[in-house]
Amino acid sequence: MNYRECRKYLEDMQRLGRVLGLDGMRELMRRLGNPQDDLCFVHAAGTNGKGSVLAYVTCALLEAGYRVGRYTSPAIFEYREIIEADGVIITEEEFAQVFTLAAEAADAMEQDGLFHPTPFEMETAAAFLFFQKKGCQIVALETGMGGDTDATNLVVNTKAAVLTSISMDHMDVLGSSLEEIARCKAGIIKPGCRVITTVQEPEAARVIEEVCARQGVSCTTADYRQAQRVHQDLYGQKFSYEGWEYVTRLSGRCQVENAVTAVKVLEVLAEEGYDISREHIQRGLEKTTWPGRFTLIGENPAVILDGAHNPKAARQLADSIRSCLLGKRLIYVMGMFQDKEYEEVISLTAPLAEEILTVETPGNPRALPAEKLAEAAGRIHPRVRAVSSLKEAAELSLEKAGTEGAVVVFGSLSFLGEISGYYLRNTRR
């Protein structure tokens, strides 16, 4: 298959939905020669912050001279962003090569009377094949949703298992309590690995401690509360932690927590024999970019993209707005999924806005209709309008914000890439 045919194949396979358990993934990888067994991993699970932490870790490892693979989701601007090696996303030709192998093995499984692997399982298999082919010395690996039954969790050579902030999300799949969700996420912890966790809610912390004890591994807590923020604006921030100063281009309030977690991951890897210096960590953090996380993409007016789609992320977004946009005329553009706690996201963020425009994420069956989102927002805010297209939302928001205001586009990550193009063509950056 060529790249276009691979994408069409993936679209056709979306009908498969989710399949819990690793039996199908193990069989798929067995038929492909288990390339993941030739690789070492920094494996991250959590509700918020996984991508940012792995972005920091990846950049610092590249600074240290390692060949690094990274597998994350979802993509923002270009589908192939989910797989990269040495800081470069996989090409269309490379993707077609490895994905065709995964698809052939998946089809053969179905012909043998087994369940056909899901799109995520095939993407994950393709990523492992690609990282093996590229000779990656370490891979930054993000779980898709949970942990214990996630397709990524068949890896065995986990050097560091990372637990980012855990909160209530995906309750229909992961569990109805924080303890249940934490237990699912902690499923990435394996004997022989090192565990690094951010500061968690007590219920989640107890579960992580229990799993670490059962697996006989040590756990390091990255306590971001000990960090001191020196400066913050729309272009990034500076903070000090344990006697060292760090700079990051990521300006969201949550990024100090994510950066501190990454620092601890890198320190643990250094303890395990990786040649990583303090300068590698500092340069890596400063060079890290990660779109869609309180990202400034335009000026006059300021345009911010943020993937706040659950209550904890919404609180962090509100904190970032208060820190960096206080006093500006704020226009929101919101798009959410139906299975998210959108009413609570609205309640946490709406009071700061001058006006709210709602959109429907195009081409996604989980998308909440703009009118329904507007109805929910209208119960809290007096100026809400449902908009029929992303283009109209971008044009209206720029007009309403004026040159001195700010537009905050947030909610589902899946529409941020498409809508950003309208802003990039009509603002200065």
C-alpha positions in Angstrom: 0.0 0.0 0.0 1.0 3.6 -0.5 0.4 6.3 2.1 -3.0 7.3 0.9 -4.1 3.6 0.8 -2.8 3.1 4.3 -4.9 6.1 5.6 -8.0 4.8 3.8 -7.4 1.4 5.4 -7.3 3.0 8.8 -10.5 4.9 8.1 -12.2 1.7 7.1 -11.0 -0.1 10.3 -12.5 2.6 12.6 -15.6 0.4 12.7 -13.7 -2.0 15.0 -13.9 0.4 18.0 -12.0 -0.5 21.2 -10.9 -4.0 22.2 -9.7 -4.4 25.8 -6.9 -6.8 26.6 -3.5 -7.5 25.0 -4.0 -11.0 23.5 -4.6 -9.6 20.0 -1.7 -7.2 20.2 0.6 -10.0 21.4 -0.4 -12.1 18.5 0.1 -9.3 16.0 3.5 -8.5 17.3 4.5 -12.2 17.4 3.7 -12.4 13.7 5.9 -9.3 13.1 8.8 -10.7 15.0 8.3 -8.8 18.2 10.4 -5.7 17.2 9.4 -4.0 20.6 11.7 -6.5 22.4 14.7 -4.9 20.7 13.8 -1.5 22.2 14.0 0.3 25.5 11.3 2.6 26.7 10.2 5.6 28.8 6.6 4.6 29.1 4.1 7.3 30.3 0.5 7.0 31.5 -1.8 9.5 33.1 -4.8 11.8 32.4 -3.0 15.0 31.6 0.6 15.9 30.8 1.9 12.7 29.2 2.7 14.3 25.8 4.4 17.3 27.4 6.6 15.2 29.7 7.7 13.0 26.9 8.4 16.0 24.7 10.8 17.3 27.3 12.4 14.0 27.9 12.8 13.4 24.1 14.5 16.8 23.5 16.9 16.3 26.5 17.9 12.8 25.3 18.5 14.2 21.8 20.7 16.8 23.4 22.6 14.0 25.1 23.2 12.4 21.7 20.8 9.4 21.8 18.8 8.1 18.9 15.3 8.6 20.3 11.9 7.5 19.0 8.6 9.0 20.2 5.1 7.7 19.9 2.3 10.0 21.0 -1.4 10.8 20.2 -3.4 12.5 19.0 -1.8 14.5 16.2 -2.5 18.2 15.9 -1.3 19.4 12.5 -0.4 16.3 10.6 -1.4 12.7 11.2 2.2 11.4 10.9 3.2 13.5 14.0 2.3 10.5 16.1 5.5 8.7 15.1 9.0 10.3 15.0 12.6 9.4 15.3 15.4 11.8 16.2 13.0 14.7 16.2 11.8 14.1 12.6 8.3 12.7 11.9 8.0 9.6 9.9 7.7 10.2 6.1 4.8 9.0 4.0 7.0 6.4 2.4 8.3 5.1 5.7 4.8 5.0 7.2 3.5 3.1 4.2 6.4 0.5 4.5 5.9 -0.3 8.2 2.1 0.0 8.2 1.7 -2.3 5.2 3.6 -5.0 7.2 1.3 -4.5 10.2 -1.9 -4.5 8.0 -0.8 -7.7 6.3 -0.3 -9.4 9.6 -3.6 -8.1 10.9 -5.5 -9.3 7.9 -3.9 -12.7 8.2 -5.1 -12.9 11.8 -8.6 -12.3 10.7 -8.3 -15.0 8.0 -7.2 -17.4 10.7 -10.4 -16.7 12.6 -9.0 -14.3 15.1 -10.2 -10.8 15.9 -8.8 -8.2 13.6 -6.5 -5.7 15.4 -7.8 -2.2 15.9 -6.4 0.9 14.2 -4.5 1.9 17.3 -3.0 -1.5 17.7 -1.8 -1.4 14.0 -0.4 2.1 14.4 1.4 1.0 17.5 2.8 -2.1 15.7 4.0 0.2 12.8 5.7 2.5 15.3 7.6 -0.4 16.9 8.7 -1.6 13.4 9.8 1.9 12.5 11.8 2.4 15.8 13.6 -0.9 15.3 14.4 0.0 11.7 15.8 3.4 12.8 18.0 1.8 15.5 16.4 3.9 18.3 18.3 3.5 21.6 15.3 4.6 23.6 11.7 5.3 22.9 9.4 7.8 24.6 6.1 5.9 24.6 2.7 7.3 25.4 -0.3 5.1 26.3 -3.4 5.7 24.2 -5.8 5.8 27.1 -5.4 3.6 30.1 -2.4 1.5 31.0 -2.7 -2.2 31.9 -4.7 -3.2 28.8 -3.4 -0.5 26.5 -1.8 -1.7 23.2 1.5 -0.1 24.2 1.7 -2.2 27.4 3.2 -5.3 25.9 6.6 -3.7 26.1 9.0 -5.5 28.4 12.1 -3.3 28.5 10.7 -0.4 30.4 13.5 1.7 31.9 11.2 4.3 33.4 7.4 4.1 34.0 6.0 7.6 34.3 2.7 8.5 36.0 1.6 12.0 35.1 -1.4 13.7 36.7 -4.3 11.2 37.2 -7.9 12.5 37.4 -11.4 11.5 36.4 -11.6 10.9 32.6 -12.7 8.1 30.3 -14.8 6.6 33.2 -16.8 4.5 30.8 -13.6 2.4 30.1 -11.1 3.0 32.9 -13.3 3.0 36.0 -15.8 5.1 38.0 -13.4 6.1 40.9 -10.0 7.7 41.0 -8.6 4.5 42.6 -9.8 2.4 39.7 -8.4 4.7 37.1 -5.1 4.9 38.9 -4.9 1.1 39.1 -5.4 1.0 35.4 -2.7 3.6 34.7 -0.3 2.0 37.1 -0.5 -1.2 35.0 2.5 0.1 33.0 4.7 -0.5 36.1 6.8 -3.7 35.6 9.4 -5.5 37.6 12.9 -4.0 37.1 11.8 -0.6 36.0 12.1 2.7 37.8 8.9 4.6 38.5 8.5 8.4 38.5 5.2 10.0 39.5 4.1 13.6 39.8 2.3 14.6 43.0 -1.0 12.7 42.9 -4.3 12.9 44.8 -4.1 10.6 47.9 -6.3 7.9 46.4 -4.1 7.6 43.3 -0.9 7.9 45.3 -1.9 5.0 47.5 -2.6 2.8 44.5 0.8 3.7 42.9 2.7 2.9 46.1 0.8 -0.4 46.4 1.6 -1.5 42.8 5.3 -0.5 43.2 5.5 -2.5 46.4 3.9 -5.5 44.7 6.3 -5.3 41.7 9.3 -4.7 43.9 10.3 -1.4 42.3 11.3 2.0 43.7 9.2 5.1 43.1 10.4 8.7 42.8 8.0 11.6 43.3 8.6 14.7 41.2 7.3 17.3 43.7 6.6 20.4 41.5 5.4 22.2 44.7 9.1 22.7 45.5 9.7 24.6 42.2 9.7 28.4 42.2 8.4 30.2 39.1 10.7 33.1 38.4 8.9 34.5 35.3 6.0 33.6 33.1 4.5 35.2 29.9 2.9 34.1 26.7 6.3 33.1 25.3 7.4 30.7 28.1 8.6 30.7 31.6 11.6 30.3 33.9 11.6 28.4 37.2 14.1 27.1 39.7 14.0 23.5 41.2 16.4 21.9 43.6 19.0 24.6 43.0 18.9 24.6 39.2 17.3 27.1 36.9 15.3 25.9 33.8 13.6 27.7 30.9 10.7 26.4 28.9 8.9 27.8 25.8 5.7 26.3 27.1 3.8 28.9 29.0 0.8 27.0 30.5 0.7 26.9 34.3 0.8 23.1 34.3 4.1 23.1 32.4 6.2 23.6 35.5 4.7 20.4 36.9 5.4 18.6 33.6 8.9 19.9 33.3 9.8 18.9 36.9 8.4 15.4 36.2 10.7 15.3 33.1 13.7 16.4 35.1 13.2 13.6 37.5 12.8 11.1 34.7 16.0 12.2 33.2 17.8 12.1 36.5 16.6 8.5 37.1 17.8 7.6 33.6 21.2 9.1 34.4 21.3 7.0 37.6 20.6 3.9 35.4 23.7 4.6 33.3 22.5 6.9 30.6 25.0 9.7 29.8 22.8 12.7 30.6 24.2 15.9 32.1 22.5 18.8 33.8 23.3 20.9 30.7 21.6 18.3 28.5 18.5 18.6 30.6 18.5 22.4 30.7 19.0 22.7 26.9 16.4 20.0 26.2 13.8 21.8 28.3 14.5 25.1 26.6 14.3 23.7 23.1 11.0 21.7 23.7 8.0 22.7 21.7 4.6 21.0 22.1 1.7 22.4 20.1 -1.8 22.8 21.5 -0.8 23.3 25.2 -1.5 27.0 25.8 0.4 27.7 22.6 0.6 31.2 21.2 0.1 31.1 17.4 -0.8 34.7 16.6 -0.6 38.3 17.9 -2.8 41.4 17.5 -4.9 39.8 18.8 -3.2 37.0 20.7 -4.4 33.6 19.7 -3.9 30.7 22.1 -4.5 27.0 21.4 -5.1 24.6 24.3 -6.3 21.0 24.5 -8.2 21.5 27.8 -10.9 18.8 27.5 -11.4 17.7 31.1 -11.9 19.4 34.4 -8.3 19.4 35.7 -7.0 20.7 32.4 -9.7 23.4 32.4 -8.6 24.5 35.9 -5.0 24.8 34.6 -6.2 26.7 31.5 -8.1 29.1 33.7 -5.0 29.6 35.9 -2.9 30.3 32.7 -5.4 32.8 31.4 -5.3 34.7 34.8 -1.5 34.7 34.7 -0.9 35.7 31.1 -4.1 37.3 29.7 -5.5 39.3 32.7 -7.3 42.4 31.6 -7.6 41.4 27.9 -10.9 41.1 26.1 -11.3 37.3 25.9 -13.1 35.5 23.1 -13.4 31.7 23.5 -13.8 29.2 20.7 -14.8 25.9 22.2 -15.2 22.4 20.7 -15.8 19.3 22.9 -16.6 15.6 22.7 -19.9 14.3 24.0 -18.2 11.8 26.4 -16.3 14.5 28.2 -17.4 16.5 31.3 -18.1 19.5 29.2 -20.4 21.2 31.7 -17.7 21.3 34.3 -15.1 22.5 31.8 -17.5 25.4 31.0 -18.1 26.3 34.6 -14.4 26.5 35.3 -13.5 28.6 32.3 -16.6 30.6 31.2 -16.5 33.4 33.8 -13.2 34.7 32.4 -14.6 35.2 28.8 -16.2 38.2 27.2 -18.0 36.0 24.7 -18.0 32.3 23.8 -18.3 30.7 20.4 -19.0 27.0 20.1 -18.1 24.7 17.3 -18.5 21.1 16.4 -15.3 19.1 15.8 -15.6 18.1 12.2 -15.6 14.5 11.0 -15.7 12.9 14.5 -18.7 10.8 15.7 -17.8 11.7 19.3 -18.2 15.4 18.6 -20.7 17.4 20.6 -23.0 19.5 18.4 -22.2 23.2 18.6 -25.8 24.0 19.5 -25.8 21.6 22.5 -22.5 23.0 23.7 -23.8 26.5 23.3 -26.9 25.6 25.3 -24.8 24.3 28.2 -22.5 27.3 28.1 -25.6 29.6 27.9 -26.7 28.4 31.4 -23.6 30.0 32.8 -22.6 32.8 30.4 -24.9 35.5 28.9 -23.0 35.8 25.5 -22.8 32.5 23.8 -23.1 31.7 20.1 -23.1 28.4 18.2 -21.1 28.7 14.9 -21.5 26.6 11.9 -17.9 26.2 10.8 -14.3 26.5 12.0 -13.7 29.2 9.4 -16.6 31.3 10.6 -15.5 30.8 14.3 -12.0 32.0 13.4 -13.2 35.0 11.5 -15.7 36.0 14.2 -13.4 35.5 17.1 -10.7 37.7 15.5 -13.3 40.4 14.8 -14.7 40.4 18.3 -11.3 40.3 20.0 -9.9 43.3 18.2 -6.2 43.9 18.0 -5.8 44.4 21.8 -7.9 41.3 22.8 -7.2 37.6 22.9 -8.7 34.5 21.4 -8.6 31.2 23.4 -9.3 28.1 21.3 -9.7 25.0 23.4 -11.4 21.7 24.1 -10.8 18.6 21.9 -7.2 18.4 20.5 -8.7 17.0 17.3 -9.9 20.3 15.8 -7.0 22.6 16.9 -4.8 21.7 13.9 -7.5 22.5 11.4 -8.7 25.7 12.9 -5.1 27.0 13.5 -4.6 27.4 9.7 -7.3 30.1 9.6 -5.6 32.1 12.4 -2.1 31.7 11.0 -3.2 33.3 7.7 -4.9 36.2 9.5 -2.6 37.2 12.4 1.0 38.2 12.9 3.4 35.8 14.6 
